[in-house]
Amino acid sequence: MKLTILALTAFILATAPLAWAQEEGETPAPMAETTPPEQEEPPATDPSVSVTTEKAASPAPEESSSPAATKSSSPAAPTKASSPAKSSSPASTKPAAKTAVMPTKKSTPEATLRDIEDKWEASIALHDPSVAQAYLGNDFRGVSSKGVVMNKARLIAEIKRDTDTYTSAKNGRMDVRVYGGGKFAVVMGTSTEVGKSKDGKPFKRSFRWTDAWVDRDGKWQCVASQAMLLPK
């Protein structure tokens, strides 16, 4: 019995290293079974994060809001609508016709003096002394049709004192002569006045007169005058 036990013990001791060696050869090393480090795995193999989730969390802008999407829209439509070269009316494409602006003709001394003389005669029919006040020089001296010498103040007073009623007071033909480089002029003319006197008698008077004018600082002033009553 003891021999049997000893033999069995020796057998076990002899076979034990062989069994351990066989187990080590058959069992793969622990390092071979371990997976590569987590940081080396591709993101798609992480079970906690799906590919869809990563795309949704991506900060890339959507295609509809990107500048490329706006630019890809048809550019022909806005260009055609805002094009200033086209118009609903063919005539509007033509340039506006230029209006010829004629230069303003400067009034000549002759024309200016004729105009003043006409205003002066018309003011007598209206008993309006404003024209004489404006165009008679302060140094004016004149001889009336009755032979009375008058200055500016007396002539204005005569216009105000006149009691005749006029239906017409007009100048006839005038002869205007300008001297001294346009600074001095002599006007000879006639005038005819029609109306009724204070007592109601009708009258028609014609005068021949001569006026002397001086241009003072661009304004014509009458400095001398003489008139005579023409016979009927």
C-alpha positions in Angstrom: 0.0 0.0 0.0 2.7 2.4 0.9 4.5 1.5 -2.3 1.4 2.3 -4.3 1.0 5.7 -2.6 4.6 6.5 -3.2 4.3 5.5 -6.9 1.2 7.6 -7.3 2.8 10.6 -5.7 5.9 10.3 -7.9 3.7 10.1 -10.9 1.7 13.2 -10.0 4.9 15.1 -9.3 6.3 14.0 -12.7 3.2 14.9 -14.7 2.4 18.2 -13.0 5.0 20.3 -14.9 3.9 18.7 -18.1 0.3 19.7 -17.4 1.3 23.2 -16.4 3.3 23.6 -19.6 0.5 22.2 -21.7 -2.0 24.7 -20.1 0.4 27.6 -20.7 0.8 26.5 -24.4 -3.0 26.2 -25.0 -4.1 29.3 -23.1 -3.4 32.5 -25.0 -1.5 35.2 -23.2 -3.6 37.8 -21.4 -2.0 40.7 -23.4 -3.1 39.0 -26.7 -6.8 39.1 -25.6 -6.7 42.7 -24.4 -8.0 45.2 -26.9 -5.9 48.1 -28.0 -6.0 51.3 -25.9 -9.2 53.2 -26.0 -7.7 56.3 -27.5 -6.5 54.2 -30.5 -10.0 52.9 -31.3 -11.9 54.7 -34.1 -14.7 56.9 -32.9 -17.3 54.7 -34.7 -16.5 51.7 -32.5 -17.5 53.6 -29.3 -20.9 52.1 -28.4 -21.9 55.3 -26.4 -21.7 57.6 -29.5 -23.3 56.9 -32.8 -22.3 58.3 -36.2 -25.7 60.1 -36.4 -25.1 61.8 -33.1 -21.7 63.1 -34.1 -23.1 64.6 -37.3 -25.9 66.3 -35.4 -23.4 67.8 -33.0 -21.2 69.0 -35.8 -20.9 72.9 -35.8 -20.9 73.0 -39.6 -23.7 75.3 -40.9 -26.7 73.9 -42.7 -26.5 74.0 -46.5 -29.6 76.3 -46.7 -28.0 79.1 -44.6 -24.5 79.0 -46.1 -23.4 81.7 -48.5 -22.9 79.0 -51.1 -26.6 78.2 -51.0 -27.6 81.8 -51.5 -25.1 82.2 -54.4 -26.4 79.0 -56.0 -29.8 80.5 -56.3 -30.5 81.8 -59.8 -28.7 85.2 -60.2 -30.5 86.0 -63.5 -33.8 86.9 -61.8 -32.6 89.8 -59.6 -30.2 91.1 -62.2 -33.0 91.3 -64.8 -35.4 92.9 -62.3 -33.0 95.6 -61.1 -31.3 96.3 -64.4 -31.6 100.0 -65.2 -30.9 99.4 -68.9 -34.3 97.8 -69.4 -37.6 99.6 -69.1 -41.2 98.8 -69.7 -41.4 101.6 -72.2 -38.9 101.8 -75.1 -39.1 105.5 -75.2 -37.7 105.8 -71.6 -34.4 104.4 -72.7 -33.8 107.5 -74.8 -32.0 110.5 -73.2 -34.2 113.4 -72.2 -34.3 116.1 -74.9 -32.3 119.1 -73.9 -34.1 122.4 -73.7 -32.3 125.2 -75.4 -31.9 128.1 -73.0 -31.7 131.3 -74.9 -29.4 133.9 -73.4 -31.3 136.8 -71.8 -30.8 139.9 -73.9 -29.6 142.8 -71.8 -31.8 145.8 -72.1 -30.2 148.7 -74.0 -30.2 152.2 -72.6 -32.6 153.3 -75.4 -35.1 150.6 -74.5 -34.8 151.3 -70.8 -35.4 155.1 -71.3 -38.4 154.5 -73.5 -39.9 152.3 -70.9 -39.3 154.9 -68.1 -40.9 157.7 -70.2 -44.0 155.6 -70.9 -44.4 154.8 -67.2 -43.9 158.5 -66.3 -46.7 159.6 -68.7 -49.1 156.8 -67.5 -48.5 157.9 -63.9 -49.8 161.4 -64.7 -53.2 159.9 -65.7 -53.3 158.0 -62.4 -52.2 161.0 -60.3 -49.4 158.7 -59.1 -46.2 160.6 -58.1 -44.2 157.4 -57.4 -42.6 157.3 -60.8 -41.4 160.9 -60.7 -40.2 160.3 -57.2 -38.1 157.4 -58.3 -36.7 158.7 -61.6 -36.2 162.5 -61.0 -32.8 163.5 -59.7 -32.8 165.6 -56.6 -31.0 168.3 -58.7 -33.8 168.2 -61.3 -34.8 171.4 -63.1 -37.6 171.7 -65.6 -39.8 174.1 -67.5 -43.5 173.3 -67.8 -45.7 173.8 -70.8 -46.9 177.0 -69.2 -43.3 178.3 -68.9 -43.0 177.7 -65.2 -39.6 176.5 -63.8 -40.0 173.6 -61.4 -37.8 171.5 -59.3 -38.4 167.9 -58.2 -40.7 168.7 -55.3 -42.8 171.2 -57.2 -43.3 168.8 -60.1 -44.4 166.0 -57.7 -46.8 168.5 -56.1 -48.3 169.4 -59.5 -49.0 165.7 -60.2 -50.9 165.4 -56.8 -52.8 168.7 -57.3 -54.0 167.8 -60.8 -57.9 167.6 -60.9 -58.3 166.4 -64.5 -59.8 163.0 -65.2 -57.9 161.1 -67.9 -59.2 158.5 -70.2 -55.8 158.2 -72.0 -52.3 159.4 -71.6 -49.7 158.0 -74.0 -46.4 158.9 -75.6 -45.9 159.1 -79.3 -42.7 158.6 -81.2 -39.5 159.1 -79.2 -36.0 159.9 -80.3 -33.3 158.6 -77.8 -29.7 159.6 -78.1 -27.1 158.2 -75.8 -23.7 159.9 -75.1 -20.6 159.6 -72.9 -20.2 155.9 -73.2 -23.8 155.2 -72.2 -23.8 157.5 -69.2 -25.8 160.4 -70.6 -28.9 160.6 -72.9 -31.3 163.0 -74.4 -34.9 161.9 -75.2 -37.2 164.0 -77.4 -40.8 163.0 -77.9 -44.5 163.8 -77.9 -47.4 162.8 -75.7 -51.2 163.1 -76.0 -53.6 163.3 -73.1 -57.4 162.8 -73.4 -60.0 163.4 -70.7 -62.2 165.9 -68.9 -61.3 168.9 -66.8 -62.7 169.5 -63.3 -65.8 171.4 -64.8 -66.5 168.5 -67.1 -65.2 169.9 -70.3 -63.5 167.4 -72.6 -59.9 168.0 -73.6 -57.3 166.6 -75.9 -53.8 168.0 -75.4 -50.6 167.2 -77.2 -47.1 168.2 -76.0 -43.6 168.1 -77.3 -40.9 167.7 -74.7 -37.2 167.1 -74.2 -35.7 165.2 -71.2 -32.0 164.9 -70.2 -31.0 161.7 -68.4 -27.9 160.7 -66.5 -26.9 157.2 -65.5 -25.9 157.3 -61.8 -24.6 154.0 -60.3 -26.6 152.0 -62.9 -29.9 153.9 -62.4 -31.2 156.5 -64.9 -32.3 159.8 -63.5 -33.9 162.8 -65.2 -32.0 166.0 -64.4 -33.6 168.4 -66.9 -36.9 168.7 -68.8 -38.7 171.2 -71.0 -42.2 170.8 -72.5 -44.4 172.9 -74.8 -48.1 172.7 -75.7 -48.7 172.0 -79.3 -51.4 174.0 -81.1 -54.6 172.2 -82.0 
